[in-house]
Amino acid sequence: MTHAGFTEVTGWWFGPGEAAGLGTALCWVFTSYCFATAGRQLGAGTVNLIRSGLALPPLLLLAGLLTGSPWPQASSETILWLALSGVVGLAIGDQFLFAALVEIGPRLTVLLMTLAPVFAAILGLAMLGEVITPMGLVGMAITLTGIAWVVAERPTLRVPADGAPSPHLRGVVFALLAAASQGFGVVLAKQGMIGGAEEVAPISAQVVRMLAGLLALLLAWSLFGPRRWMVGARRSGPLRLDRRGWTGMLGGTLLGPVVGVWLSLISVRLLEAGVASTLMAMTPVLVLPFSRWIDRERIGLRAGLGAAIAVAGVAVLALSDSATAPEAATTAVLETP
């Protein structure tokens, strides 16, 4: 087996595809911290809404440059599937994701988000009839083991005596809902990209998804108002961003839906599906030194090993997918913080 940057004979060689894959994972690390900073000031919903609006113009430009048209030439049925994917994966899923970033921080959130491929595989079986191979089941089991090992370490996961969920428990629930929503969004996106008469490029699919997510968020804003759905926002005082918050908002938007998506496309193009997906799933490991440096968290051996086990499970799952359906890697570039 030979492909760009990697051969069975020479072992690992760090080429452009590998650099793009790790760059994508690193973008997700920085994006998580950027949006966590902004989310603590404005709340998850406001951050999600502003992020979607800021990301759409550069995505349109990038799609135009890469495909020749900012909007995909596709049937109304294909557009509908992609739009549903945007509502579920980006509007709802990222709403829970940003809430989890506020409640439990980037390290545990990005670890729990490694469950998104597991949810996608299960939902793909139910909706698209995709077969989960024995190797895929092993990958799911490994991922769940690594995550459960890390999450169970926190004693505050238990519900307090007064019956109110602790912030840690609430954040874990938000992250699990985010992973499930994004997994469901991936399945809907795949149906839209390759399920119709025409195939849609991933970057073009992302444009449709981002626009649909933005419209859904605007509708929620108009129906519920700025405070009733802004999980994590300050409960008193005006909703506003200081300089650090604006830096986080702009930086997260640039590194996530724009640079991160672009690098992931490069990685998927140059590498095999399983290798690219595995490199892009390295975020839980790469986030550890930043958690120690920025959040002053004590990163023990258990946290490090649990993250490594979870990433290994994602690698096994990705490799099993690439062995049966190489085009499945196109969905890996769609879910961005």
C-alpha positions in Angstrom: 0.0 0.0 0.0 1.5 3.3 -1.1 0.1 6.8 -1.0 1.3 10.4 -0.5 3.6 10.6 2.4 3.2 7.0 3.7 4.3 3.5 2.7 4.3 0.2 4.4 8.0 -0.2 3.6 9.4 3.1 4.8 6.9 3.6 7.6 5.7 7.1 8.5 6.8 10.0 6.4 5.6 13.5 7.3 4.3 15.0 4.0 1.8 17.7 3.0 -1.2 15.5 3.6 0.0 14.5 7.1 0.7 18.2 7.9 -2.7 19.2 6.7 -4.4 16.5 8.8 -2.6 17.5 12.0 -3.1 21.1 11.1 -6.8 20.4 11.0 -6.8 18.8 14.4 -4.7 21.8 15.8 -7.3 24.2 14.3 -10.0 22.4 16.3 -7.9 22.9 19.5 -7.6 26.6 19.0 -11.2 27.0 17.8 -12.4 25.3 21.0 -10.5 27.7 23.2 -11.6 30.7 21.1 -15.3 29.8 21.3 -15.1 28.9 24.9 -13.8 32.4 25.7 -16.5 34.1 23.6 -19.2 31.7 24.9 -18.5 32.6 28.6 -19.4 36.2 27.7 -22.2 35.9 25.2 -23.5 32.3 25.7 -23.6 29.4 23.3 -26.4 30.5 21.1 -25.1 34.0 20.4 -21.6 32.6 19.6 -23.2 30.0 17.3 -25.2 32.6 15.5 -22.4 35.1 15.0 -20.0 32.4 14.0 -22.3 31.1 11.3 -22.8 34.6 9.9 -19.1 35.4 9.9 -18.2 32.0 8.3 -20.6 32.1 5.4 -18.9 34.7 3.2 -15.4 33.2 3.2 -17.0 29.7 2.7 -18.8 31.1 -0.4 -15.5 32.5 -1.7 -13.6 29.3 -1.0 -16.3 27.2 -2.7 -16.2 29.5 -5.7 -12.5 29.2 -6.0 -12.4 25.4 -5.6 -15.4 24.4 -7.6 -16.1 27.3 -9.9 -19.4 28.2 -8.3 -20.2 29.4 -4.7 -23.5 27.4 -4.8 -23.7 23.8 -5.8 -25.5 22.9 -9.0 -27.7 20.2 -7.4 -31.3 19.1 -7.3 -33.8 20.4 -4.7 -33.8 17.0 -3.0 -30.0 17.1 -2.5 -30.2 20.7 -1.2 -32.9 19.6 1.2 -30.8 16.8 2.6 -27.8 19.2 3.0 -30.0 21.8 4.6 -31.4 19.3 7.1 -27.8 18.3 7.9 -26.9 21.9 8.6 -29.9 22.4 11.0 -29.1 19.2 12.9 -25.3 19.2 12.8 -24.5 22.9 12.9 -27.4 24.8 14.4 -28.4 22.2 17.0 -25.2 20.2 17.4 -22.9 23.2 17.6 -25.4 24.8 20.1 -24.8 21.9 22.4 -21.1 21.9 21.6 -20.5 25.6 22.5 -22.6 25.1 25.7 -20.4 22.1 26.6 -17.2 24.2 26.0 -18.5 26.8 28.5 -19.6 24.2 31.1 -16.7 21.7 31.1 -14.0 23.3 29.0 -12.3 22.3 25.8 -10.3 19.2 27.0 -13.3 17.1 28.1 -15.5 18.5 25.4 -13.3 17.5 22.5 -12.7 14.1 24.0 -16.5 13.4 24.2 -16.8 14.7 20.6 -14.8 11.7 19.5 -18.1 9.8 19.9 -19.5 11.6 16.8 -18.1 9.0 14.4 -19.7 6.3 16.6 -23.1 7.9 16.4 -22.6 8.4 12.6 -21.8 4.7 12.1 -24.9 3.6 14.1 -27.2 6.1 12.3 -25.6 5.2 9.0 -26.6 1.6 9.6 -30.2 2.6 10.4 -30.7 5.2 7.7 -28.4 4.2 4.8 -28.0 0.5 5.4 -24.3 0.8 5.9 -22.7 -2.3 7.4 -20.6 -1.9 10.6 -17.8 -4.4 10.2 -16.3 -6.3 13.1 -13.3 -4.0 12.9 -15.7 -1.0 13.2 -17.3 -2.5 16.3 -13.9 -2.9 17.9 -13.1 0.7 17.1 -16.4 1.8 18.8 -15.6 -0.3 21.9 -12.1 1.2 22.2 -13.4 4.7 21.8 -16.1 4.2 24.4 -13.6 2.6 26.8 -11.2 5.5 26.6 -13.9 8.2 27.1 -15.6 6.3 30.0 -12.3 5.9 31.7 -11.6 9.7 31.6 -15.1 10.8 32.4 -15.5 8.5 35.4 -12.5 10.0 37.0 -14.4 13.1 37.9 -16.4 12.6 41.1 -18.5 15.7 40.4 -20.3 13.7 37.7 -22.8 12.6 40.4 -26.0 14.6 40.9 -25.8 16.7 44.1 -28.1 16.1 47.0 -30.4 19.0 46.1 -31.2 17.2 42.8 -29.9 19.9 40.6 -27.4 18.7 37.9 -23.8 19.8 38.6 -22.2 21.9 35.9 -19.9 18.9 35.1 -22.9 16.6 34.6 -24.7 19.2 32.5 -21.7 19.8 30.4 -21.2 16.1 29.7 -24.8 15.8 28.7 -24.4 18.8 26.3 -21.3 17.2 24.8 -23.0 13.9 24.3 -26.0 15.6 22.6 -23.5 17.6 20.4 -21.8 14.4 19.4 -25.1 12.7 18.5 -26.3 15.7 16.6 -23.1 16.0 14.6 -23.1 12.3 13.9 -26.7 12.5 12.6 -25.7 15.6 10.6 -22.9 13.7 8.9 -25.3 10.9 7.8 -27.7 13.5 6.4 -24.8 15.3 4.7 -23.6 12.0 3.1 -27.1 11.3 1.8 -27.1 14.7 0.3 -23.6 14.5 -1.2 -23.6 11.1 -2.8 -27.2 9.8 -2.4 -28.7 11.7 -5.4 -28.2 11.7 -9.1 -25.2 14.1 -8.8 -22.4 14.3 -6.3 -21.7 17.5 -4.4 -18.2 18.6 -3.3 -17.7 18.8 0.4 -16.9 22.5 0.4 -20.1 23.2 -1.5 -22.1 21.0 0.9 -20.7 23.0 3.8 -22.0 26.3 2.2 -25.5 24.9 2.1 -25.2 23.5 5.6 -23.9 26.7 7.0 -26.6 28.8 5.4 -29.4 26.5 6.7 -27.9 26.5 10.1 -27.7 30.3 10.1 -31.4 30.6 9.1 -32.4 28.1 11.8 -30.5 30.1 14.4 -32.0 33.4 13.3 -35.5 31.8 13.7 -34.6 30.5 17.2 -33.3 34.0 18.1 -36.6 35.7 16.9 -38.8 33.1 18.7 -37.0 32.8 22.1 -35.0 36.0 22.4 -31.3 36.4 23.3 -31.4 35.1 26.9 -33.7 32.2 27.1 -31.5 30.0 24.9 -28.1 31.4 25.5 -26.6 28.6 27.7 -23.6 29.8 29.6 -24.2 33.5 29.2 -23.9 36.0 32.1 -27.2 36.1 33.9 -26.9 39.9 34.6 -25.6 42.8 32.7 -25.5 43.4 29.0 -24.5 40.8 26.5 -21.3 42.1 25.0 -17.8 41.0 24.0 -14.6 42.6 25.3 -11.4 42.6 23.2 -10.5 39.1 24.3 -14.0 37.8 23.4 -13.9 39.4 20.0 -10.5 37.9 19.4 -11.9 34.5 20.3 -14.9 34.9 18.1 -13.0 36.1 15.0 -10.1 33.6 15.6 -12.5 30.7 16.1 -14.4 31.5 12.9 -11.3 31.8 10.8 -9.6 28.7 12.2 -12.8 26.5 12.2 -15.1 26.7 9.2 -12.5 28.4 6.9 -8.9 27.3 7.6 -9.8 24.0 9.3 -12.2 23.0 6.5 -9.6 23.9 3.9 -6.8 21.9 5.5 -9.1 18.9 6.0 -10.0 19.0 2.3 -6.2 18.9 1.5 -5.6 16.0 3.9 -8.5 14.0 2.5 -7.4 14.6 -1.1 -3.7 13.6 -0.5 -4.2 10.7 2.0 -6.3 7.6 2.3 -9.5 8.0 4.1 -8.5 6.2 7.3 -5.2 8.0 7.7 -6.7 11.4 7.1 -9.6 10.8 9.5 -7.2 9.5 12.2 -4.9 12.6 11.9 -7.9 14.9 12.1 -9.2 13.1 15.2 -6.0 13.8 17.1 -7.6 16.9 18.8 -8.1 15.2 22.2 -4.4 14.4 22.5 -3.2 17.8 21.1 -5.4 19.7 23.5 -3.7 18.3 26.6 -0.7 20.6 26.8 -3.0 23.6 26.1 -5.3 22.6 29.0 -2.3 22.5 31.3 -1.0 25.8 30.0 -4.2 27.8 29.6 -6.7 26.3 32.0 -4.0 25.2 34.6 -5.6 21.7 34.6 -3.6 18.9 36.2 -3.3 16.4 33.4 -2.7 13.0 34.9 -1.6 9.8 33.3 -5.2 8.6 33.2 -6.4 11.6 31.2 -3.5 11.2 28.7 -4.0 7.5 28.3 -7.8 7.8 28.0 -7.5 10.4 25.3 -5.0 8.2 23.4 -7.3 5.2 23.7 -10.2 7.2 22.4 -8.2 8.4 19.4 -7.0 4.9 18.7 -10.6 3.7 18.6 -11.5 6.5 16.1 -8.5 5.3 14.0 -9.7 1.7 14.0 -13.2 2.9 13.1 -11.9 5.2 10.3 -9.7 2.5 8.9 -12.6 0.0 8.8 -14.7 2.6 7.0 -12.0 3.4 4.4 -11.6 -0.3 3.7 -15.3 -0.7 2.8 -16.3 2.8 1.5 -13.4 5.1 0.6 -15.7 8.0 -0.3 -16.9 8.1 3.4 -14.0 10.3 4.2 -15.6 13.2 2.5 -17.9 13.6 5.5 -15.0 14.0 7.8 -14.4 17.6 6.7 -17.9 18.7 7.5 -18.1 18.9 11.2 -16.2 21.8 12.6 -16.4 23.6 16.0 
